């Protein structure tokens, strides 16, 4: 009987321990589930916060863009107002010029009482003197022969040169033909009238032309017709460069150089050309001769011409290389 009791007690103890283990496992699983839920909720909250922050940033960017656009528009309006004010001032100046011209001519009209007096509407006159393309006063007016519409030279040249397909007048669309530039005629009478009414324009044009030449000169691409550039530019000399031993397959060529071009620059030019042909060249041992006389590096073409004289047909410079070790 005692053995049976022992066995039953052992089996009961085992069953209770298994139940405890299962309960502890269940509790752990529940805890893990709760942790996972909390982590998910936290991640959701973080995502929501990120979305809110992004939306907030987007609204700020949109506001800044709107403010920039408003500032740009206000600046544009201010500039337009300033331009209108400048145009009004120009109109007033022009009107004053016309009044002065009319006053000066009134003295001569008093002497010539037989001539009829003509009243002119100043604003209408000014409108007749405006280019339909740029809306400004005519500058060097050119007229289309077929329809007699007048434009500024720069405006009408730009209009036809910007597209080959343009073969009509920009105002009335009259067909001019395949060569519209041939139908343009300089309006001499209108140009003289404008010079009388606006004498300040001629001086302004001269200043602007000088400025244009100066800007292109400073860049390093002078325009043709620049008088100051022609004065600054020194006359060029045509020279021939040959190796002293003509049989050698080395660099030969003709060049136009300025009179301030020196022998050192000539050596560098030879070196550059020989490198292009993948030939060896050492400037330190190079020797340049003219009329069998060795030339120093600092001598310019002008000095060489004064000392030895340049031949019109044959101004030949011979170059050679000294052997290393010999001076």
Number of C-alpha atoms within 10 A of each C-alpha: 5 6 8 9 10 11 11 11 12 12 12 11 12 12 12 12 12 11 12 12 12 12 12 12 12 12 12 12 12 12 12 12 12 12 12 12 12 12 12 12 12 12 12 12 12 12 12 12 12 12 12 12 12 12 12 12 12 12 12 12 12 12 12 12 12 12 12 12 12 12 12 12 12 12 12 12 12 12 12 12 12 12 12 12 12 12 13 12 12 12 15 12 13 17 16 12 17 16 14 13 13 12 12 11 11 13 10 10 15 10 9 10 9 8 9 8 9 5 6 8 7 14 12 9 10 14 13 12 20 17 20 19 14 13 12 15 19 22 21 17 24 25 18 22 15 12 15 12 16 25 29 23 19 14 17 25 15 11 15 18 12 10 9 11 9 18 17 16 20 15 11 9 11 13 13 19 12 12 12 20 15 11 14 22 15 17 15 12 10 17 16 13 12 19 15 14 17 15 13 11 15 13 10 11 12 11 11 12 13 14 12 14 19 17 14 13 15 9 8 9 10 17 14 9 9 16 12 13 15 12 9 8 10 12 12 14 17 15 20 15 18 20 18 17 11 10 7 9 9 16 17 14 11 12 11 11 16 16 16 14 16 20 21 16 13 18 19 14 12 21 18 14 16 16 13 10 10 9 13 9 17 11 12 10 14 15 18 23 17 15 13 10 11 13 18 13 14 12 14 20 21 16 14 16 14 10 9 11 13 19 10 9 9 10 17 18 21 20 20 14 15 12 9 8 6 6 6
